[in-house]
Structures are given as C-alpha cells and as structure tokens.
Amino acid sequence: MLRALYRALWWIVAPLAVLRLFIRSRRERGYREHIGERFGHTAGRPRDDLAPLIWVHAVSVGETRAAEPLVEALLRARPDARLLVTHMTPSGRATGERLFGSRVARCYLPYDMPHTVRRFLRAWRPTLGIVMETEVWPTLLDECRRADVPLVLANARMSARSYRRAARFGGATREVFGGFSRVLAQSPADAQRLTALGARHVAVLGNLKFDMATPPDLVARGRAWRAAIGTRPVWVAASTREGEEGLILDALAAQATKDALLILVPRHPQRFDEVAALVERRGVRLARRSQWGGEAKPAAAPGPADMAPLPADVTVLLGDSMGELGAYYAAADVAFIGGSLLPLGGQNLIEACAVGVPVLIGPHVFNFAQATADAVAAGAAQQVSDSADLARVLDELFSDRGRRITMGAAASAFAARHRGTTERTVEVLRALMEA
C-alpha cells in the first residue's frame, strides 16, 4: 500500500519538481539544463558497446568529492570498464566534470518513477550500481532488482535521527533497505542501524572521505594567500549554511582578537551574493576571492610578493569560488566547520584535518557524529556550543601557538590513521562484479 502511494505521489510531485528547477535556475542557471535526463531521456551508450559499465551516483558536491578516490581507484582497477557518474544538482555535476573530465560519462539521475528509471537503465545498461552515503530510492531499488543490476550503498551512514524516522514505516522500510546487494557502512553504529532497518550483507569499511587527498597545488595556493594576507590571525568558516553566517559574524564581532581575518565560505554557490550583502549590511569591510588572489607560482617564478596584498582593513574574505576549499584551509590558522551551529547535521571535518589545521565544530553534528567524536577524542577538534563560545575558543587558540601546533599535528595524524577505505571498497565491488 505504501509503495503504491509513494509511486502515485510522484505523478503529483514531478511537475512541481520541474517548476522548482526553473525557480532555482534564477539563482543557478544549471537547474534549467538537461531536464530531459531527469525523466530518463539520455543518449546512453551505443548498443554495440559491450564493455561493463560501473555506475556511481553522487547527489551533490560533498558526495561527488567523497566519491573521487573511489572513482579514481575504479578507473585504475577496471580499465576495461566504462564509468558513469550521476548527480542531482548542477553544482555536483560541475564538480564531477572538474574532477573527472572526459574519463567518465555523466548525467542526472532520473526522478524515482518506474518508467523514468527503466528508461535510464535501458539506455546505460550498467553492470553494477553504487550509490553514496544516504541515497535510498525505493523505485530505483525495485527497478535495479528487476533488471538484475546489483546496487551497493557505499560509504553508508545512518544517523540516529534518520533511523528513528525510517523505522516508523516498519516492514516497508525493511523491504527497501533489503534491496541493496551490499551495504558498506562508515562505522559500527551506522551498520547497526542499517541492519535494524533491513539491510543485508552489511560490512563496516570506514569513511571514504579519509582517502580524499588535498592536491598539493591547492595547499601551495593557500600558503601563497597566507603570505599575501600577512601575519594577522586567520580563521576560516567553511561550508556555512543559510542562517549560520549571521551567527559567525556575531562571533567575529565578539572576538577579543580584533585584527583577525575571517574567510567565509558558504556551502552553496548560489548564496555568494546573498552572504556578501549580509556582511556589508553589518558594516564590515569585505573582499571577494574572485576579485583577489591568484594561482600559486612555480618555485622558479616570482613568489607571493607579486600578488596584491589583502588590504589591512578587510575583515572578511568571501570564498566565492569552487574547488578551492583545501586552499582556504591551508591559508588559515583555525578552521570552523559549518552546518553545525544550527540543527543542520554538520559538514565534513576530515578535509580540514588532512590539511593539518585545528578544527572547531558546533554542537549539531548528527550527520557526522562518528567522525566528529573520533576527531575530538584524538585532540584534532573541539566542539563549541554557540557563537559566543566560538569567539572565546578562537581567542584562546590565537593566543596559544603551541596549542594550535599540537591540534594541527593531531589532526594530520587522525586523518592519516583512518585511510584505506577506498581499497577495501574496491575489493568488495570487484568480487561482486566477478560473482
């Protein structure tokens, strides 16, 4: 009954979803492109192409970046296969294009309706499907099972909050989660919840995000920016969400360290102008990354001295660029991870740890609870309760260089200690394809 109701609702939701795409396209034009793909209309691959096709679904930017080490490993492990990467957002698609270029095919995953999913599967004929983290679509699972396409939930996580919501649907939930051929969980707690929801063949392999390497050129770029900024304290607020920037600006105003520079990096690019306007309304001098800085120079070329110094009266540098988060971390003395001051679940702190920067994170981390708890236990991160507490801890860290060095070293060691999930995941996928 629930399954029939779910499918019926999609006939109502689909036209509204298209309308929403056009509304969102006023801020991010990519939403009005490739709309046919959202209904399964895609060129697919030629009928005479008999190579195995591995399909990876990564909904948006975070999942696409988390999938990067896995996609690269699959390209190396199966040079005989083609790879398809699907997304749901234009920013995720753009990230995939930047990371993988023409080495993979790409399109949007269709809406979760039987005829659209069948059309997609007929066009691409995947040998194996891999969906990342929390992407559970009932009709997609049904149609993959009908088409004899094994579907794997990789880097799987299930927060306590999401578990309670899913468990309300009882047998229907168990039927859905039981449709995965394999579930590769990030942690024992995730595995326990997923098993309770009906998932079979569950294994704990760790978090793929630990295998995300920050490119050396990004680190060099961030170091060059730091030299051009000067000696004043620098902190980055990364992946901030709507409603959080005001709290972060409150923390900036409350700091005793009045010469500190805040690098403010909103998670969603369509909000760059909105956040810039918010900063300016506060009467704070703002500079935008898109209008300042540059690429790191080769060793033999002129160094950062030929970059324009950031004016000393600039208090906020807006990170209005894509693909440079590692550089922002490398330019900072301390990193605050957004999505955590409000009950939004937090964001990934692993990349900041890998760069070796001390990490602060708010109280709301239910989407990244295990990684946060492990980082705090390792001395790599510290949780703050609110914006006032954030200001207080920032002042403490800025006045204690030894503590910053200790936390940064612990962060690097923490990230290194948990690597290896990609290799374990590829072994499971290889066995599944050869079975």
Secondary structure, 3 states (H helix, E strand, C coil): CHHHHHHHHHHHHHHHHHHHHHHHCCCCHHHHCCHHHHHCCCCCCCCCCCCCEEEEECCCHHHHHHHHHHHHHHHHHCCCCEEEEEECCHHHHHHHHHHHHHHCEEEECCCCCHHHHHHHHHHHCCCEEEEECCCCCHHHHHHHHHCCCCEEEEEECCCHHHHHHHHCCCHHHHHHHCCCCEEEECCHHHHHHHHHCCCCCEEECCCHHHHCCCCHHHHHHHHHHHHHHCCCCEEEEEEECCCHHHHHHHHHHHCCCCCCEEEEEECCHHHHHHHHHHHHHCCCCEEEHHHCCCCCCCCCCCCHHHCCCCCCCCCEEECCCCCCHHHHHHCCCEEEECCCCCCCCCCCCHHHHHHCCCEEECCCCHHHHHHHHHHHHCCCEEECCCHHHHHHHHHHHHCCHHHHHHHHHHHHHHHHHCCCHHHHHHHHHHHHHHC
